[in-house]
């Protein structure tokens, strides 16, 4: 595995020029009106192209920005490489237009040890994957000295999702760590159908209910492309004492394109 993971979608999914990217992120954060929040344990954030998902994702990060976090644990789905388990990037750094962000190697190793056979070292799952990369403009901009633990989930089975959540909780402890579940919601439904489907997921998140969400996904996985990562993060957050969740923002791609006949749903949520 290379020491530095190169940005895969800079210049296409989000601006590659540092000043342009910083200005874009600042604009989204300034427009995200969130009330004062307690110290968050976790957020849910979407991962489409920044022009689509950024205005929603900004609500999650605006809610968390008042707290200093030493490490951000990022859990997202694999869109391109099918595999069992969860691929971790265990060392080195990730390149972004705003500079390199270091991996928290000690925490990454602890999570891998806590979930043997589930967390694996598989670089190909990260090469083209955008679900974690789309979180980094916000992470690096708000917490420039924070480190990351990048985790990409393959097949989103119950065993994988809950094992990862348990491993994260066992490894994080009381450290200043923010958990981020990267997920879009329903895909390519009309806006009314999408909102109905997405409401089911949002209610489970607000209830900090990983079991209920997992049952929903087992019945109909189309509810969220990163449903398994959300389950893992909710499970870890609950084990770490989180009891409350709040929907911060909901939108769909039609709000940008004007086409409400086939949309992707986006949610920002906070858990504490």
C-alpha positions as CSV (number, residue, x, y, z in Angstrom):
1,X,0.0,0.0,0.0
2,X,1.3,3.4,-1.0
3,X,2.1,5.8,1.9
4,X,0.0,8.6,0.4
5,X,-3.5,8.1,-1.1
6,X,-3.8,10.5,-4.0
7,X,-7.0,12.5,-4.4
8,X,-9.2,10.7,-7.0
9,X,-11.9,13.2,-7.8
10,X,-10.4,16.6,-7.1
11,X,-11.1,18.8,-10.1
12,X,-14.2,16.8,-11.1
13,X,-16.4,16.2,-8.0
14,X,-15.0,19.3,-6.1
15,X,-12.6,22.1,-6.9
16,X,-8.9,21.2,-7.2
17,X,-7.7,24.8,-6.6
18,X,-7.1,25.4,-2.9
19,X,-8.5,28.9,-2.8
20,X,-11.6,28.0,-4.8
21,X,-12.2,24.9,-2.6
22,X,-11.8,26.9,0.6
23,X,-14.1,29.6,-0.6
24,X,-16.7,27.0,-1.6
25,X,-16.6,25.3,1.8
26,X,-16.8,28.6,3.6
27,X,-19.8,29.6,1.6
28,X,-21.6,26.3,2.4
29,X,-20.7,26.6,6.1
30,X,-21.9,30.2,6.3
31,X,-25.2,29.2,4.7
32,X,-25.7,26.3,7.1
33,X,-27.8,27.7,10.0
34,X,-27.6,25.3,13.0
35,X,-28.5,26.1,16.6
36,X,-25.9,25.6,19.3
37,X,-25.2,21.9,19.7
38,X,-23.6,19.8,22.5
39,X,-20.3,18.0,21.8
40,X,-21.2,15.6,19.0
41,X,-20.1,12.0,19.0
42,X,-21.0,11.4,15.3
43,X,-22.5,12.9,12.2
44,X,-24.0,11.6,9.0
45,X,-22.9,13.4,5.9
46,X,-23.6,12.9,2.1
47,X,-20.9,12.3,-0.5
48,X,-22.2,13.3,-4.0
49,X,-20.4,15.9,-6.1
50,X,-19.8,18.9,-3.8
51,X,-22.2,21.2,-5.7
52,X,-25.0,18.7,-4.9
53,X,-24.1,17.4,-1.4
54,X,-22.0,20.2,0.0
55,X,-24.9,22.5,1.1
56,X,-26.3,19.6,3.1
57,X,-23.0,18.2,4.4
58,X,-22.1,21.6,5.7
59,X,-24.9,21.4,8.3
60,X,-23.2,18.3,9.8
61,X,-19.8,20.0,10.0
62,X,-21.2,23.4,11.1
63,X,-22.8,21.6,14.0
64,X,-19.5,19.9,15.0
65,X,-17.1,22.8,14.3
66,X,-17.1,24.2,17.8
67,X,-15.4,21.1,19.2
68,X,-11.8,20.4,18.7
69,X,-11.4,16.8,17.5
70,X,-8.0,15.1,17.3
71,X,-9.2,12.3,15.0
72,X,-12.0,11.9,12.5
73,X,-13.1,8.3,11.9
74,X,-14.6,8.1,8.4
75,X,-16.8,5.2,7.4
76,X,-18.2,5.0,3.9
77,X,-19.4,2.5,1.3
78,X,-17.4,0.9,-1.5
79,X,-19.0,1.9,-4.8
80,X,-16.6,0.2,-7.2
81,X,-14.9,-2.8,-5.5
82,X,-17.1,-5.7,-4.1
83,X,-15.5,-7.5,-1.2
84,X,-16.3,-8.8,2.3
85,X,-15.4,-6.8,5.3
86,X,-14.1,-3.3,5.7
87,X,-10.9,-1.9,4.1
88,X,-8.8,0.3,6.3
89,X,-6.1,2.7,5.1
90,X,-3.8,2.0,8.1
91,X,-0.9,4.4,7.7
92,X,0.6,7.4,5.9
93,X,-1.7,10.2,4.7
94,X,-4.3,11.3,2.2
95,X,-3.6,14.0,-0.3
96,X,-6.2,16.9,-0.7
97,X,-6.0,20.2,-2.4
98,X,-5.7,21.7,1.1
99,X,-2.7,19.6,1.9
100,X,-2.0,16.1,3.3
101,X,-4.1,14.8,6.2
102,X,-2.3,12.2,8.3
103,X,-3.8,8.8,9.3
104,X,-4.1,8.1,13.0
105,X,-2.0,5.0,12.8
106,X,-2.4,4.0,16.4
107,X,-6.2,4.2,16.3
108,X,-6.4,2.5,12.9
109,X,-4.3,-0.4,14.3
110,X,-6.5,-0.7,17.4
111,X,-9.7,-0.9,15.3
112,X,-8.2,-3.5,13.1
113,X,-7.1,-5.6,16.1
114,X,-10.6,-5.3,17.6
115,X,-12.3,-6.6,14.5
116,X,-10.1,-9.5,13.2
117,X,-11.3,-10.8,9.9
118,X,-13.6,-7.8,9.4
119,X,-11.2,-4.9,9.1
120,X,-8.7,-5.7,6.3
121,X,-5.8,-4.0,4.6
122,X,-7.0,-3.7,1.0
123,X,-5.8,-0.7,-0.9
124,X,-7.8,-1.2,-4.1
125,X,-11.1,-0.4,-2.3
126,X,-9.8,3.1,-1.8
127,X,-8.3,4.0,-5.2
128,X,-11.3,5.4,-7.0
129,X,-13.6,5.6,-4.0
130,X,-15.2,9.1,-3.4
131,X,-17.3,8.4,-0.3
132,X,-14.6,9.4,2.1
133,X,-12.8,11.8,-0.1
134,X,-15.8,14.1,-0.3
135,X,-15.7,14.6,3.5
136,X,-12.1,15.8,3.5
137,X,-12.7,19.4,2.3
138,X,-14.7,20.0,5.4
139,X,-12.5,18.0,7.7
140,X,-9.2,19.6,6.6
141,X,-10.7,23.1,6.5
142,X,-12.2,23.0,10.0
143,X,-9.7,20.8,11.8
144,X,-6.4,21.2,9.9
145,X,-4.3,19.3,12.5
146,X,-6.7,16.4,13.0
147,X,-5.9,12.9,11.7
148,X,-8.2,10.5,10.0
149,X,-9.0,6.8,10.1
150,X,-10.4,5.9,6.6
151,X,-12.7,2.9,6.5
152,X,-14.5,1.7,3.3
153,X,-17.2,-1.0,3.8
154,X,-17.7,-3.7,1.2
155,X,-20.8,-5.9,1.4
156,X,-22.9,-4.2,4.0
157,X,-24.0,-7.2,6.0
158,X,-25.3,-7.2,9.6
159,X,-22.2,-9.0,10.9
160,X,-19.8,-6.5,9.2
161,X,-21.7,-3.4,10.2
162,X,-22.1,-4.3,13.9
163,X,-18.6,-5.8,14.2
164,X,-17.1,-2.6,12.9
165,X,-19.2,-0.4,15.2
166,X,-18.2,-2.5,18.2
167,X,-14.5,-2.3,17.2
168,X,-14.7,1.5,16.8
169,X,-16.3,1.9,20.2
170,X,-13.8,-0.4,21.9
171,X,-10.9,1.5,20.4
172,X,-12.0,5.1,20.6
173,X,-12.8,5.3,24.3
174,X,-13.1,8.9,25.6
175,X,-10.7,10.5,23.1
176,X,-11.6,13.6,21.1
177,X,-12.8,11.6,18.1
178,X,-15.6,12.4,15.7
179,X,-17.3,9.6,13.9
180,X,-18.5,10.3,10.3
181,X,-20.9,8.1,8.4
182,X,-20.7,9.0,4.7
183,X,-23.9,8.1,2.9
184,X,-26.4,9.3,0.3
185,X,-30.0,8.1,0.7
186,X,-32.4,6.8,-2.0
187,X,-31.3,6.9,-5.6
188,X,-33.2,7.7,-8.8
189,X,-36.8,7.8,-7.4
190,X,-39.1,10.7,-8.0
191,X,-38.7,13.4,-5.2
192,X,-41.9,12.4,-3.4
193,X,-41.0,8.7,-3.3
194,X,-37.5,9.5,-2.3
195,X,-38.7,11.7,0.6
196,X,-40.9,8.9,1.8
197,X,-38.1,6.3,1.7
198,X,-35.5,8.7,3.2
199,X,-37.8,9.6,6.1
200,X,-37.5,6.0,7.3
201,X,-33.7,6.2,7.5
202,X,-33.8,9.7,9.1
203,X,-36.1,8.5,11.9
204,X,-33.8,5.6,12.8
205,X,-30.8,8.1,12.9
206,X,-32.7,10.5,15.1
207,X,-33.6,7.6,17.4
208,X,-29.9,6.4,17.4
209,X,-31.4,3.0,16.4
210,X,-28.8,0.9,14.5
211,X,-30.9,-2.3,14.9
212,X,-34.0,-0.7,13.4
213,X,-32.0,0.7,10.5
214,X,-30.3,-2.6,9.8
215,X,-33.7,-4.4,9.7
216,X,-34.9,-1.7,7.2
217,X,-31.9,-2.2,5.0
218,X,-32.2,-5.9,5.1
219,X,-35.8,-5.6,3.8
220,X,-34.9,-2.8,1.3
221,X,-31.3,-1.9,0.8
222,X,-32.2,0.9,-1.7
223,X,-32.9,3.2,1.2
224,X,-29.2,4.3,1.5
225,X,-26.0,3.5,-0.4
226,X,-24.1,3.8,2.8
227,X,-26.6,2.3,5.1
228,X,-24.1,-0.1,6.6
229,X,-21.7,2.6,7.5
230,X,-24.6,4.5,9.2
231,X,-25.4,1.4,11.2
232,X,-21.8,1.0,12.3
233,X,-21.5,4.6,13.4
234,X,-24.8,4.6,15.2
235,X,-23.9,1.4,16.9
236,X,-20.5,2.8,18.0
237,X,-22.0,6.0,19.1
238,X,-24.6,4.3,21.2
239,X,-21.9,2.1,22.9
240,X,-20.0,5.2,23.6
241,X,-23.0,6.7,25.4
242,X,-24.9,8.7,22.7
243,X,-28.6,8.8,23.1
244,X,-29.9,11.5,20.9
245,X,-29.9,12.2,17.2
246,X,-31.2,15.2,15.2
247,X,-31.9,15.7,11.5
248,X,-30.1,18.9,10.5
249,X,-30.9,19.2,6.8
250,X,-32.5,17.2,4.0
251,X,-32.5,17.9,0.3
252,X,-32.3,16.0,-3.0
253,X,-30.4,16.5,-6.2
254,X,-33.4,18.0,-7.9
255,X,-32.9,21.1,-5.7
256,X,-29.8,21.8,-7.8
257,X,-30.8,20.3,-11.2
258,X,-34.5,21.3,-11.1
259,X,-35.4,17.7,-12.2
260,X,-37.6,16.2,-9.5
261,X,-38.4,13.1,-11.5
262,X,-35.3,11.2,-10.6
263,X,-33.3,12.3,-7.6
264,X,-30.7,11.3,-5.0
265,X,-31.5,12.1,-1.3
266,X,-29.1,13.8,1.0
267,X,-29.2,14.0,4.8
268,X,-27.1,15.8,7.4
269,X,-27.6,14.6,11.0
270,X,-25.9,14.9,14.4
271,X,-25.6,12.3,17.2
272,X,-24.6,12.9,20.8
